[in-house]
């Protein structure tokens, strides 16, 4: 009878250890893209790295080009790179709700072509400058190994650029949104 109790006790202690051994290992990085934005020729991607249980650091990049000239003779390009810091208040970095800040650099290029009779004039201007932003995000790590990543986010970004003759429609502060899909490793 004593042997049976010892075996039962050993089994009771071993089962939680076996179950926890089957849990997926915590991921340290996420690499993602924004496929819906790419359908509109806006290319964006991010790399996020766990710093601790509740914080991450990341890099983000975006590029958009309207290479074809509009009806009014204008075209433009946008390129941006950012360093991002995020805080996950629930203590599970890379998963769940986060609030973050970012600093970066943005370049805008605009071209305007004016046709006046037989005279064609083309002006090109590039504006570049630092940026700061904030974001609110919610991320999921899905699958048996928690290797599939989906992230939703919204925020705002401020561009620090001078006034422009061509790029008159530039908004110095604008909203941001993302639907990212990627993998965690």
C-alpha positions in Angstrom: 0.0 0.0 0.0 2.9 2.4 0.8 4.5 1.7 -2.6 1.2 2.5 -4.3 1.0 5.8 -2.5 4.6 6.6 -3.4 3.9 5.9 -7.1 0.7 7.9 -7.0 2.5 10.9 -5.4 5.4 10.6 -8.0 2.8 10.6 -10.9 0.9 13.6 -9.4 4.2 15.6 -9.2 5.3 14.5 -12.7 2.2 15.4 -14.6 2.5 19.2 -14.2 6.1 19.0 -15.2 5.3 17.1 -18.3 2.5 19.5 -19.2 4.7 22.6 -18.8 7.4 20.9 -20.8 4.9 20.8 -23.8 4.3 24.6 -23.6 5.9 26.4 -26.5 9.1 28.3 -25.8 8.7 32.1 -25.5 9.5 33.9 -28.7 12.1 36.7 -28.8 11.6 38.3 -32.2 8.8 39.0 -34.7 9.4 39.8 -38.4 6.3 41.1 -40.2 4.9 42.8 -43.3 1.7 44.7 -44.1 0.2 42.7 -47.0 -3.0 44.8 -47.3 -1.0 48.0 -47.6 1.1 46.3 -50.3 -2.0 45.9 -52.4 -2.1 49.7 -52.6 1.7 49.8 -53.4 2.6 50.9 -49.8 5.4 48.6 -48.7 6.0 48.3 -45.0 7.8 45.9 -42.6 8.9 45.6 -39.0 11.3 43.7 -36.8 10.5 43.6 -33.1 12.8 42.2 -30.4 11.9 41.3 -26.8 14.0 43.4 -24.3 12.3 41.9 -21.2 9.0 40.5 -20.1 7.1 43.8 -20.8 9.1 45.7 -23.4 10.4 45.5 -26.9 12.6 47.5 -29.3 12.0 47.4 -33.1 12.7 48.8 -36.5 10.1 49.7 -39.0 10.3 50.9 -42.7 7.8 52.1 -45.2 8.0 53.1 -48.9 5.4 54.4 -51.3 5.8 55.8 -54.8 3.4 57.3 -57.2 5.7 57.1 -60.1 3.0 57.7 -62.7 2.2 61.3 -63.2 -1.2 62.4 -62.0 -3.6 64.4 -64.2 -2.3 67.6 -62.8 1.3 66.7 -63.7 2.5 65.7 -60.2 4.1 62.6 -58.7 5.6 61.7 -55.4 7.5 59.3 -53.2 7.5 58.6 -49.4 10.2 56.7 -47.5 10.4 56.4 -43.7 12.5 54.4 -41.2 11.7 54.3 -37.4 13.2 53.0 -34.2 10.3 51.8 -31.9 10.0 51.1 -28.2 6.9 49.4 -26.9 5.6 48.6 -23.4 3.2 45.7 -22.8 1.5 46.4 -19.5 0.2 42.8 -19.0 3.9 41.6 -18.9 3.9 39.4 -22.1 6.1 41.2 -24.6 5.2 40.6 -28.3 1.6 39.5 -27.3 -1.4 41.5 -26.3 -1.9 45.2 -25.8 1.0 47.6 -26.1 1.6 51.4 -26.1 4.7 52.7 -27.9 6.8 55.5 -29.1 9.0 56.0 -32.1 11.6 58.2 -33.6 12.7 58.1 -37.2 13.5 59.9 -40.4 11.2 60.5 -43.4 11.9 61.7 -46.9 9.3 63.1 -49.3 9.9 63.8 -52.9 7.5 65.6 -55.2 7.6 66.4 -58.8 5.3 68.9 -60.6 5.1 69.3 -64.4 3.5 72.3 -65.8 2.6 72.6 -69.5 1.9 76.2 -70.7 1.4 76.2 -74.4 4.5 74.8 -76.0 6.6 75.2 -72.8 6.9 72.3 -70.3 8.4 73.1 -66.8 9.3 70.4 -64.3 10.1 71.1 -60.7 11.3 68.5 -58.3 11.7 68.9 -54.5 12.8 66.6 -51.7 12.1 67.3 -48.1 13.6 65.2 -45.3 13.5 65.4 -41.6 13.1 63.7 -38.3 9.8 62.2 -37.1 8.3 61.2 -33.7 5.2 59.1 -33.2 3.0 57.1 -30.8 1.1 53.9 -31.3 -1.5 51.7 -29.6 -1.2 48.0 -30.8 -2.7 44.6 -30.1 -0.8 41.5 -31.2 -1.5 37.8 -31.3 0.9 34.9 -31.4 -1.1 31.9 -32.9 -0.6 28.3 -33.6 0.7 25.3 -31.6 4.2 26.8 -31.3 2.9 30.5 -31.2 4.9 31.1 -34.3 2.3 32.9 -36.5 1.9 36.6 -35.8 -0.9 39.1 -36.4 -0.8 42.7 -35.3 -3.2 45.6 -35.4 -2.3 49.1 -34.6 -3.2 52.8 -34.8 -1.3 55.9 -33.9 0.0 59.3 -35.1 3.2 60.6 -36.5 4.7 64.1 -36.6 7.0 65.2 -39.4 9.5 68.0 -38.7 10.0 69.6 -42.2 10.1 73.1 -43.6 7.4 74.6 -45.8 7.4 73.6 -49.4 6.5 75.2 -52.7 5.6 71.9 -54.4 4.7 69.6 -51.5 1.9 72.0 -50.3 -0.4 69.1 -49.4 2.0 67.6 -46.9 0.3 67.2 -43.5 2.9 67.7 -40.7 0.9 65.3 -38.4 -1.0 62.4 -39.7 -2.6 59.2 -38.5 -1.1 55.8 -38.9 -2.7 52.3 -39.1 -1.3 48.8 -39.6 -2.4 45.2 -40.1 0.8 43.2 -39.9 1.3 39.5 -40.5 4.5 37.6 -39.9 6.3 35.0 -37.9 7.7 34.9 -34.4 11.0 33.2 -33.6 
